[in-house]
């Protein structure tokens, strides 16, 4: 089962990312079902699936189903995606392809999804910790740092694109997994890397308030990441 699943996943990744030039994607977006590259793309996938299954007749029906479903999903994506929803449809498209692959594998090797394990102590602790270390802590930090952020906003004419929020989320996720895996050295590396990238901003701005804001935000973010990881380790 695992071999078949990995083979189909590999074929999908190679066909969708490695062997699909950007020119094909642009032509499909412009001409949709009239684009010849749409059918070239499906043909590449079909060939890769056949190679992945070693041209085994036992899997031929599954291969044809995946190729046909890939065409239907791609056509739906081309018709429904807009410029504003392009990113959303990218993930929906990939998720649907993976679901189709999982369905085909299930038909050949029926497996059970351990739903009960989702409600185990370990799973609930992990999900709770991930929510806490990402979005909950982001809101808490925003409230705590509101005094400094208001001053920075007044003195900064530029507009934010919320990149800092997602940088903080990724930062705390890295810290969380570093602590959980007992790789404390990684936190030092992350702190050093962030300091190097921030050094230019602090040097050019010469703004004490900005320096204070970055230092306090960094220390609090690192602290939240470590605290959430330690709490998770206690629960499991």
Residue pairs with C-beta under 8 A, 6 or more apart in sequence:
1 105
1 108
1 109
1 111
4 53
4 59
4 105
4 108
4 109
5 101
5 102
5 105
7 52
7 53
8 49
8 52
8 53
8 66
8 101
8 104
8 105
9 98
9 101
10 52
11 45
11 48
11 49
11 51
11 52
12 45
12 48
12 97
12 98
12 101
14 48
15 41
15 44
15 45
15 48
16 45
16 94
16 97
19 44
19 48
20 41
20 44
23 37
24 35
24 37
24 40
24 41
27 35
27 36
27 37
28 35
28 37
28 38
28 41
28 74
28 78
29 78
32 38
32 75
32 78
32 79
33 75
33 78
38 71
38 74
38 75
38 78
41 74
42 67
42 70
42 71
42 74
45 66
45 67
45 70
46 63
46 64
46 67
49 63
49 66
49 67
50 63
53 59
53 60
53 62
53 63
58 108
59 108
62 104
62 107
62 108
65 100
65 104
66 100
66 101
66 104
69 97
69 100
70 97
70 100
73 93
73 96
73 97
73 100
74 93
77 89
77 92
77 93
80 89
81 88
81 89
105 111
117 123
121 235
121 236
122 236
125 232
125 235
125 236
126 232
129 176
129 228
129 229
129 231
129 232
130 173
130 176
132 228
133 172
133 173
133 176
133 224
133 225
133 228
133 229
134 169
134 172
134 173
135 169
137 172
137 221
137 224
137 225
137 228
138 165
138 168
138 169
140 224
141 168
141 217
141 220
141 221
141 224
142 149
142 165
144 220
145 213
145 216
145 217
145 220
148 209
148 212
148 213
148 216
148 217
149 213
151 209
151 213
152 209
152 210
152 213
155 207
155 209
168 217
168 221
171 190
171 194
171 221
171 222
171 225
172 221
172 222
172 224
172 225
172 228
173 225
174 186
174 190
174 225
175 186
175 187
175 190
175 222
175 225
175 226
175 229
176 225
176 228
176 229
176 232
177 229
178 184
178 186
178 187
178 190
178 229
179 187
179 225
179 226
179 229
179 230
179 233
180 229
180 232
180 233
187 222
187 226
191 218
191 222
194 218
198 214
201 210
201 214
202 210
202 211
202 214
205 211
